[in-house]
Every structure is written in structure tokens, then in C-alpha cells.
Amino acid sequence: MSLKSDDTLNRTTRQSMAEFGAEIERTFLAFVEDHSLTMLRYALVAVYVWFGLLTMTGTSPTAGLVAEMFPFVPTEVFRLVLGGWEVTVGLALLSRRTLRLAVILLASHAAVVMLPLAVFPAQTFSYFPYGPSFEGVYIIKDWVLLGAVMTVGGFVGRND
Amino acid sequence: MSADVKSDRPTDAEIPFVVSIQDRLRRTDRALESWLAAHGVTFLRYALAMVFFWFGIVKPFGVSPANPVVETGIFFLPFDIFFPVLGWWEAAVGVGLLFKRTIRFAVYLMVFQMLGTMIPLFSAPSMTFSQFPFVPTAIGAYIIKNWVLLSSGLVVLAKVDLEDDQ
């Protein structure tokens, strides 16, 4: 086999591999374009309903800390209210009519559950202020969840 | 009741203050919707960037609370090498999300990392669940939240206008 034809073969192989890669990327991007919002919305529904129920039954990892900030409310009652609030957010995300209600409920929820970062830095940070503890990272992740609900609230109604 | 039955009672539309309240609610809702549509994705993008960079960069410096999760859940990889690499990987995702030119690359990195974080749910269920599969422990809940982060990354990729800063 001459050097030239070998070279041609390589070029063809490389081209078809590049095309294959581009094909995979196109498929992925088309999926992202069409379905990412729906995926996000149902991920949020699952997380809020599921973890809301856990809060109500007292197995949420951070509800205890949040409840400690309100010593004048009995823990049991507080858990039920907080968990019910979360379940409501999750259910409200299911319908377009109640999407904005979910955003409003969640904004107020976020304001409350973020408070332990400021009120109990000893529990939420192992190295204040750059090294959060496990409770800390769990709470800080809620920023993303808040942003996600805001995004869903802004887009879902208008696109379809 | 059929709609054409005339009643002496005024309908909602005939009571001025009800109409004005409805109007105001509708206007507020519309304003909120367009505000969210304009800024929701931006908020989401920077929240993701912060979380990824921050929680990633603490790993190689030994102040991350995730050590036991990775050590137990990803027991089949050498922890001393994998953990810092994972940290820098996450930090790269965080930085990549900040620039429109690198968002796509960052999201690709993120998809692999995120699918990896799901492994402990199956490889170490005794650590991630107190009652499999419905009652996760704190660690399990932390991992499950990643579904939202992963979908968020995809939404950012779909909704951020990648062309406008070039």
C-alpha cells in the first residue's frame, strides 16, 4: 500500500469519526433544547414532594436546624408546616396555572431555610466562611433549586 | 348552572373593586413572569457556577465535607488521586459556566460528573438510604438533589443565548 492511499484512508476514518461525534452532539443538543425544561420541572416536583414528606416525618437532614431558629413554635408543628410548604411548592409546579404561586412560595421558603447559614455558622460551616459543613452544602445547594424554580416559572407558561 | 340565566346578583365583572383586584393580580403575574423569564436563567447560571466552583475547589484543599461520601461510594477508584481530580473537575465546570464560549464544554463535563455522583446511591445504599429506596439519609438527599443540578445545567445550555457576546 502506498503512503498516499494510506493517508487517504486515515483522512476518511477521521472524517467519519468526526461526523459520528457531531451526530451524537446534535442529538444531545436537540434533546436539551426540547426536553430540558420539562426534565427540570419534574426533577423539582420529585425533590420537593419527596423531601417535603421527609420533613413532615422528621427525617430531613436540615429541618432540625431550621426549627431551632423558631424556639417559640413546637418542633412537631414547625416540621408539619415546613414540610407541607415544600409539598405545596412541588405540587404547584405541576400546573401552569399555579407556577407563579410556586415561585412565590419558594422564595419565602428559601428566605427561611437559608437563615441557618447566618444564625448557626458553627453547625453549617466547619471552616467559616469558606468551608461549609455537610449541613452547609446541603443548604447552599438550595440556591440552585431557587434559580431552577425561577427559570421554570419564567419559561414554561410562554413557550407552549 | 347555564351561563345565560339572568340573575339579579351582579357578576364579578360588574363589581368595580373585584375587577380592579383581578386586574392588579393579572398585571403582577405578568410582570413577575417577564422578570423571571429575563433573569431566572441568569440567576440559575451563577448559582450553579458558585456551587460547582466552591464545592469543587474545597476538595483538593481538604476542607470538603464530601470525603466520606466519595471514599465509601466510589471505593473502586484510588481515593488519593480521584478526589483532587474530581475537585478540580468541578471547579472547571464552575468557571466554564461563567463564560458563554465555554458553557457547552462545562455542561459536557458536568453531565459526566453528575452521572458519577449518582453511583453511591447504588454502590453504597447503606450510606445513602436509611430505608431503601424511599427514605434517603442526609447524604442520599444531598445526592438526589443533583438531579435538579443536572437538569439545571441542561436548561442553562438550552436557554442562555450563546451568541450575543462574541
Contacts between the chains, C-beta under 8 A, distances in Angstrom:
chain1	res1	chain2	res2	distance
A	29	B	157	7.7
A	32	B	154	4.9
A	32	B	157	5.4
A	32	B	158	4.9
A	33	B	158	5.2
A	36	B	151	6.3
A	36	B	154	3.7
A	36	B	155	4.6
A	36	B	157	7.3
A	36	B	158	4.8
A	37	B	155	5.8
A	37	B	158	7.3
A	37	B	159	7.9
A	39	B	151	4.5
A	39	B	154	6.7
A	40	B	148	7.0
A	40	B	151	3.7
A	40	B	152	6.1
A	40	B	154	7.3
A	40	B	155	5.1
A	43	B	147	4.4
A	43	B	148	4.8
A	43	B	150	7.8
A	43	B	151	4.7
A	44	B	148	5.9
A	46	B	147	7.2
A	47	B	144	6.6
A	47	B	145	6.2
A	47	B	147	6.9
A	47	B	148	5.7
A	50	B	144	7.7
A	51	B	141	6.2
A	54	B	135	6.8
A	54	B	136	7.7
A	54	B	141	7.3
A	59	B	130	7.0
A	59	B	135	5.8
A	60	B	141	7.4
A	61	B	137	7.6
A	61	B	138	3.2
A	61	B	141	6.0
A	61	B	142	7.7
A	62	B	138	7.9
A	100	B	29	5.5
A	100	B	32	5.6
A	100	B	33	6.5
A	103	B	32	7.1
A	103	B	36	6.6
A	104	B	32	8.0
A	126	B	63	6.7
A	126	B	65	6.8
A	127	B	63	5.1
A	130	B	54	8.0
A	130	B	58	7.2
A	130	B	63	7.1
A	131	B	58	5.8
A	131	B	63	3.6
A	131	B	64	7.7
A	132	B	54	8.0
A	132	B	55	8.0
A	132	B	58	7.9
A	132	B	65	6.9
A	133	B	65	5.4
A	134	B	65	4.2
A	134	B	138	6.5
A	134	B	139	7.7
A	134	B	142	7.4
A	135	B	138	7.9
A	136	B	65	7.4
A	137	B	55	5.9
A	137	B	65	6.0
A	137	B	66	7.5
A	137	B	142	7.1
A	138	B	138	6.8
A	138	B	141	7.3
A	138	B	142	5.5
A	138	B	145	7.7
A	140	B	51	6.4
A	140	B	54	7.6
A	140	B	55	7.9
A	141	B	51	6.2
A	141	B	142	7.3
A	141	B	145	5.3
A	141	B	149	7.3
A	143	B	47	4.3
A	143	B	50	7.0
A	143	B	51	6.8
A	144	B	44	6.9
A	144	B	47	4.7
A	144	B	48	5.6
A	144	B	51	5.6
A	144	B	148	6.6
A	144	B	149	5.6
A	144	B	152	5.8
A	145	B	145	7.2
A	145	B	148	5.6
A	146	B	43	7.6
A	146	B	47	7.3
A	147	B	40	6.8
A	147	B	43	4.3
A	147	B	44	3.3
A	147	B	45	7.7
A	147	B	46	7.9
A	147	B	47	4.3
A	147	B	48	7.4
A	147	B	152	7.0
A	148	B	44	5.9
A	148	B	148	5.6
A	148	B	151	7.3
A	148	B	152	4.9
A	148	B	155	7.5
A	150	B	36	5.1
A	150	B	39	7.4
A	150	B	40	3.8
A	150	B	43	5.7
A	150	B	44	6.8
A	151	B	36	7.3
A	151	B	40	3.8
A	151	B	41	5.3
A	151	B	43	7.7
A	151	B	44	5.0
A	151	B	152	7.6
A	151	B	155	5.9
A	151	B	159	7.2
A	152	B	40	7.8
A	153	B	32	7.6
A	153	B	33	7.1
A	153	B	36	4.7
A	153	B	40	6.7
A	154	B	33	6.1
A	154	B	34	7.6
A	154	B	35	7.6
A	154	B	36	3.1
A	154	B	37	3.5
A	154	B	38	7.4
A	154	B	39	7.8
A	154	B	40	4.2
A	154	B	41	7.7
A	155	B	36	8.0
A	155	B	37	6.1
A	155	B	40	7.3
A	155	B	159	6.9
A	157	B	33	6.2
A	158	B	33	7.1
A	158	B	37	6.6
